[in-house]
Amino acid sequence: MSLLTSPPAPRDAAAPRPRPHGLLTRGRAGVCLGIAAMLVLPLVVRSELWLGIGILTLIAGIGALGMQVITGLAGQISLGHAFFMAIGAYTSAWLGADQGLPWWLWLPASGLVAAAAGALVAPVAVRIRGLYLAVATLALVFIGLYAWETWTSLSGGVNGRPAAPVLFGDQDLSLGVMAGDRMILDAFQAWWYFALAILLVVMVLTHNLKHSRLGRAFMAVRDKDVAAAVVGVPVARTKTTAFVISSFFAGVSGALLVSYMGYFTPGQWHLMLSVDFIAMIVIGGMGTVSGALLGALFVRAMPEVVNQASVFLPFVRKSASTDGGITGPLLSGFLYGLVIVLILLFEPNGIRALALRGGQRLRRLLGRPRGTRRTS
C-alpha cells in the first residue's frame, strides 16, 4: 500500500443505515395487514349498511388522494374539488349511459376530461395563492352548479339523471357477479372489490409521485415557492401539474361515486363536498397517503357511528321536535367540528401521527422486559 494513501476508515457498526422508502418496505407489515383486512372484510361483514359506507369510503379515498396532491403536497388551497368531481361524473354518464361505452373507457376518460378542465383553470390559479386561490376555486363550484342545472340535455336538470353502469361482460356490478346459476359476489361485495382495486392503483401512483423528483418539487413549492424558484424549480409549471393530477383523481372519484349510486342530481356537487375533502386530509394527516385514507374513513363513517351510538345516549332525541334538543345529525356535526379543532390545536399531523405514536408506545411496552422500570 502506498504511503500517500491511507487505509479506509472502519465502518461504524452502530451508525444507522438509511431506510428504504418503498411502499412495501417501509411499514411493510402495516400495509400488508391493511390490504389483507380490506380483502377479507366484505366476506365477514354481512351488513349492507356498513358495506355501503365502506364502498363510499373507498371512493372518497380516491378523491382525498387528489386533494392530498394539490393541498398536502403542493400547498395550494383549493375549494373546487366538487367541480372536478362533477365533470368526471357527467363525462362518465354521457359516455357510459348515453353512448354505451364500457367502464374501462369511460372511467379513465372521466379523469382525463377533469384533468383537461384543471389544466384550463391552472394558468389563472397559479398566479394567486392562499385565501385568494381558495376564493377563486370556490367560484368554480357555483359556476358548476349553475351549469349543471341549466345544461339539461347533459344533466337532466334539477331532477338529475341515471349514471353509467359498470359492466364486466354481461355482469352488472349493481346486481352482483354470478357464475352460471350461482352467485359468487353480491352487489356490495362486487362493488367493494372494484372500488378497492381502483383505490390501490391510485395509492401506488400517489406514493410514487410523492417520492419522485416531481413530488419533491411539489413540496418545495409548498414550503416556500420563492426559494423553490431560486433553486431552479419551475413554480408555475409545478403548480399546474399539481392541479392536473388532482383534477384527474377527482374526476375518477366522481365517476365511481355516481356509478355506485346509480342516479345523481346537480345539487350534490355543492361547496360542503369540497370542504369535506379538505377536512379528510386535515384530520387524517397532510401530505401522506395513509392520512388521506384515514380522513376519508373518519368523515364518511363517523356520522353513521354517531347515529348508531345515539340510541344508547339518553340526551339525544330520535327526531327533531319543536322544543329543541340534540339529535343524531346535530351531534355528528358537533363532533365533526370538534375533532377538526382538536386536531389543529394538539396534533396538526392528524390521526396518522396519533396512530404512529400509539404504535411506538405499544412496541416499547411489549419490548420492555417484565419487572424492569424506566430510570431517569
C-alpha positions in Angstrom: 0.0 0.0 0.0 1.4 3.4 -0.9 2.4 5.8 1.8 0.4 8.5 0.1 -2.8 6.6 0.6 -4.4 5.8 3.9 -6.4 2.7 4.6 -10.2 3.2 4.6 -11.7 4.1 7.9 -13.5 1.3 9.6 -17.3 1.4 9.3 -19.1 2.3 12.4 -21.4 -0.7 13.1 -23.6 1.4 15.2 -24.3 4.0 12.6 -27.8 3.8 11.3 -28.3 2.8 7.7 -30.7 4.8 5.5 -34.2 3.2 5.4 -35.7 2.4 2.0 -38.8 4.3 1.0 -40.7 1.7 -1.0 -44.4 1.2 -0.4 -43.9 -2.4 0.7 -40.6 -1.9 2.5 -41.4 1.0 4.9 -44.2 -0.1 7.2 -44.4 -3.4 5.3 -46.4 -5.2 8.0 -48.9 -2.4 8.4 -49.5 -2.1 4.6 -49.9 -5.9 4.2 -52.2 -6.2 7.1 -54.3 -3.3 6.0 -54.7 -4.7 2.4 -55.5 -8.2 3.8 -58.1 -6.7 6.1 -59.8 -4.9 3.2 -59.8 -8.0 1.1 -61.4 -10.2 3.9 -63.8 -7.6 5.3 -66.6 -7.9 2.7 -66.6 -11.6 3.2 -67.0 -11.3 7.0 -69.3 -8.2 7.4 -72.7 -9.0 6.1 -74.4 -5.7 6.9 -75.4 -3.9 3.8 -75.3 -0.6 5.7 -71.7 -0.9 6.7 -70.6 -2.4 3.4 -72.2 0.6 1.6 -70.4 3.0 3.9 -67.1 1.2 3.3 -67.6 1.5 -0.5 -68.3 5.2 -0.2 -65.1 5.5 1.9 -63.0 3.7 -0.7 -64.4 6.0 -3.4 -63.9 9.1 -1.2 -60.3 7.9 -0.6 -59.5 8.4 -4.3 -60.8 11.9 -4.2 -59.0 12.6 -0.9 -55.7 11.5 -2.5 -56.4 14.0 -5.3 -56.8 16.7 -2.6 -53.7 15.5 -0.9 -51.7 16.1 -4.1 -52.9 19.7 -4.6 -53.0 20.8 -1.0 -51.0 18.3 1.1 -48.0 18.1 -1.3 -48.2 21.3 -3.4 -49.7 23.5 -0.7 -52.4 25.0 -2.9 -55.7 25.6 -1.1 -58.4 24.5 -3.5 -62.2 24.6 -2.8 -63.1 23.4 -6.4 -62.8 19.7 -5.8 -66.5 19.2 -6.1 -66.5 20.9 -9.5 -63.9 18.5 -11.0 -65.7 15.5 -9.5 -68.9 16.7 -11.2 -67.1 16.9 -14.5 -65.9 13.3 -14.1 -69.4 12.3 -13.1 -71.2 13.9 -16.1 -68.4 12.6 -18.5 -68.9 9.1 -17.3 -72.7 9.4 -17.6 -72.6 10.7 -21.2 -70.0 8.2 -22.4 -71.3 5.2 -20.4 -75.1 5.7 -20.2 -75.7 7.7 -23.4 -73.0 6.4 -25.7 -72.9 2.9 -24.3 -69.1 2.7 -23.9 -67.6 0.2 -21.4 -66.3 1.2 -18.0 -62.6 0.8 -18.9 -63.1 3.6 -21.5 -65.4 6.0 -19.6 -63.6 5.8 -16.3 -60.2 7.0 -17.5 -61.9 9.4 -19.9 -63.7 10.9 -16.9 -60.4 11.6 -15.2 -58.8 12.9 -18.4 -61.7 15.4 -19.1 -61.5 16.6 -15.5 -57.7 16.9 -15.8 -58.2 19.0 -19.0 -60.5 21.3 -17.1 -57.9 21.6 -14.4 -55.3 22.5 -17.0 -57.6 25.3 -18.2 -58.1 26.7 -14.7 -54.5 26.3 -13.6 -52.9 29.2 -15.6 -55.1 31.6 -13.7 -55.0 29.8 -10.4 -51.2 29.6 -10.2 -50.9 33.4 -10.3 -52.6 33.7 -6.9 -52.1 32.0 -3.6 -53.6 31.5 -0.1 -57.1 32.7 0.5 -57.3 34.4 -2.9 -56.8 31.0 -4.5 -59.4 29.4 -2.3 -61.9 32.1 -3.3 -61.1 31.7 -7.0 -61.6 27.9 -6.9 -64.8 28.5 -4.8 -66.2 30.3 -7.7 -65.9 27.1 -9.8 -68.4 25.4 -7.6 -71.1 28.0 -8.0 -70.4 28.2 -11.8 -70.7 24.5 -12.0 -73.9 24.4 -10.0 -75.5 26.9 -12.5 -74.1 25.0 -15.5 -75.4 21.6 -14.3 -78.8 22.9 -13.6 -79.2 24.7 -16.9 -77.5 22.2 -19.2 -80.5 19.8 -19.1 -79.5 17.8 -22.1 -76.5 16.6 -20.2 -77.5 16.7 -16.6 -81.3 16.2 -16.7 -81.8 19.5 -14.9 -82.6 19.6 -11.2 -84.3 16.2 -11.4 -81.0 14.5 -12.2 -80.1 11.6 -14.5 -79.0 8.0 -14.4 -75.3 7.1 -14.2 -73.3 4.7 -16.2 -73.3 1.1 -15.0 -70.1 -0.9 -14.5 -70.3 -4.0 -16.7 -67.9 -6.9 -16.9 -69.2 -8.7 -20.0 -72.8 -9.3 -19.2 -72.3 -8.9 -15.4 -73.6 -5.7 -13.8 -71.8 -4.9 -10.5 -75.1 -3.3 -9.3 -76.6 -6.8 -9.4 -73.6 -8.8 -8.3 -71.4 -11.4 -10.0 -72.7 -14.8 -11.0 -71.2 -17.9 -12.5 -73.9 -19.8 -14.2 -76.8 -20.0 -11.7 -74.6 -19.5 -8.6 -74.0 -16.1 -7.0 -70.2 -15.6 -6.4 -70.3 -12.0 -5.1 -73.4 -9.9 -4.2 -73.7 -6.3 -5.4 -72.0 -4.8 -2.3 -69.1 -7.3 -2.4 -68.5 -6.8 -6.1 -68.5 -3.0 -5.8 -66.2 -3.2 -2.8 -63.5 -5.1 -4.7 -63.9 -3.0 -7.8 -63.5 0.3 -5.8 -60.7 -1.2 -3.7 -58.8 -2.2 -6.9 -59.0 1.4 -8.3 -58.0 2.8 -4.9 -54.9 0.6 -4.7 -53.8 1.8 -8.1 -54.2 5.4 -7.1 -52.4 4.8 -3.8 -49.4 3.4 -5.5 -49.4 6.3 -8.0 -49.6 8.9 -5.3 -46.9 7.2 -3.2 -44.5 7.0 -6.1 -45.3 10.6 -7.1 -44.5 11.8 -3.6 -41.1 10.2 -3.6 -40.3 11.2 -7.2 -38.5 14.3 -8.4 -41.8 15.9 -9.2 -43.1 15.2 -5.7 -40.1 16.9 -4.2 -40.8 19.9 -6.4 -44.3 19.9 -5.1 -43.1 20.0 -1.5 -40.5 22.7 -2.3 -43.2 24.9 -3.7 -45.4 24.2 -0.7 -42.7 25.1 1.8 -41.5 28.3 0.0 -42.2 28.9 -3.6 -39.8 31.8 -3.8 -36.9 29.7 -2.6 -38.0 26.9 -4.9 -37.8 29.2 -7.9 -34.3 30.4 -6.8 -33.0 26.8 -6.8 -34.5 26.2 -10.3 -37.9 24.7 -9.7 -40.4 25.9 -12.4 -43.1 27.1 -9.9 -45.9 27.8 -12.4 -45.4 24.5 -14.2 -45.2 22.6 -11.0 -48.5 24.1 -9.7 -50.2 23.5 -13.0 -49.1 19.8 -12.9 -50.5 19.5 -9.3 -53.8 20.9 -10.5 -54.0 18.5 -13.4 -53.2 15.4 -11.3 -55.5 16.4 -8.5 -58.3 17.0 -11.1 -57.7 13.6 -12.7 -58.2 11.8 -9.4 -61.2 13.9 -8.5 -62.8 13.1 -11.9 -62.3 9.3 -11.4 -63.7 9.6 -7.9 -66.8 11.5 -9.1 -67.4 8.9 -11.9 -67.2 6.0 -9.5 -69.4 7.7 -7.0 -72.3 8.3 -9.3 -71.9 4.9 -10.9 -72.3 3.3 -7.5 -75.3 5.5 -6.6 -76.9 4.8 -10.0 -78.6 8.2 -10.1 -77.4 11.7 -9.3 -78.5 15.4 -9.3 -76.7 18.7 -9.8 -77.4 19.7 -6.2 -74.9 17.2 -4.7 -71.9 19.0 -6.2 -72.0 21.7 -3.5 -69.4 23.6 -1.5 -69.6 21.3 1.5 -68.4 18.4 -0.6 -65.1 20.2 -1.3 -64.9 21.2 2.4 -65.3 17.5 3.3 -62.3 16.6 1.3 -60.2 19.3 2.9 -61.3 18.0 6.3 -60.3 14.5 5.3 -56.6 15.4 4.7 -56.5 17.7 7.7 -58.0 15.1 10.1 -56.1 12.2 8.6 -52.7 13.8 8.1 -51.4 16.3 5.5 -49.1 15.1 2.8 -49.5 11.3 3.3 -51.3 8.5 1.6 -52.4 6.8 4.8 -53.6 10.2 6.2 -56.0 10.7 3.2 -57.5 7.2 3.7 -57.8 7.6 7.5 -59.5 11.0 7.0 -61.9 9.6 4.4 -62.8 6.8 6.8 -63.5 9.2 9.6 -65.5 11.7 7.6 -67.6 9.0 5.9 -68.1 6.6 8.8 -68.3 8.9 11.8 -71.9 10.2 11.1 -73.3 6.7 11.0 -71.3 5.6 14.0 -72.7 8.5 16.0 -76.2 7.7 14.7 -75.9 4.1 15.9 -74.5 5.2 19.2 -77.1 7.9 19.8 -79.7 5.2 20.5 -77.9 4.5 23.8 -77.4 8.2 24.8 -80.4 9.5 26.8 -79.8 13.1 25.9 -80.0 12.5 22.2 -83.5 12.7 20.6 -84.5 10.3 17.8 -86.0 13.2 15.8 -86.2 16.9 15.8 -89.0 18.5 17.7 -90.4 21.9 18.4 -88.9 22.1 21.9 -85.4 21.7 20.5 -82.9 19.1 21.9 -79.9 17.3 20.4 -80.4 14.9 17.5 -78.1 12.4 16.0 -77.2 14.6 12.9 -76.7 17.6 15.2 -74.3 15.6 17.5 -72.5 14.3 14.5 -71.9 17.8 13.1 -70.7 19.0 16.5 -68.2 16.2 16.9 -67.1 16.7 13.3 -66.2 20.3 14.0 -64.7 19.5 17.4 -62.3 16.9 16.0 -61.1 19.4 13.4 -60.4 22.0 16.1 -58.7 19.5 18.4 -56.5 18.2 15.5 -55.4 21.7 14.6 -54.6 22.6 18.2 -52.9 19.5 19.6 -51.9 17.3 16.6 -51.6 19.1 13.3 -50.2 15.9 11.7 -53.6 14.3 12.1 -54.9 10.8 13.1 -51.9 9.2 11.3 -49.5 10.8 13.7 -51.6 9.7 16.7 -51.7 6.1 15.4 -47.9 6.1 14.8 -47.2 7.4 18.3 -49.5 4.9 19.8 -47.8 2.1 17.9 -44.4 3.2 19.1 -45.5 3.3 22.7 -47.1 -0.1 22.4 -43.9 -1.6 20.9 -41.8 -0.1 23.7 -44.2 -1.6 26.3 -44.1 -5.0 24.6 -40.4 -4.9 24.1 -39.6 -4.0 27.7 -38.6 -6.9 29.9 -41.1 -7.7 32.7 -40.3 -6.3 36.1 -38.0 -3.5 34.8 -38.7 0.1 35.4 -37.7 3.2 33.4 -34.9 5.1 35.1 -34.5 8.8 34.9 
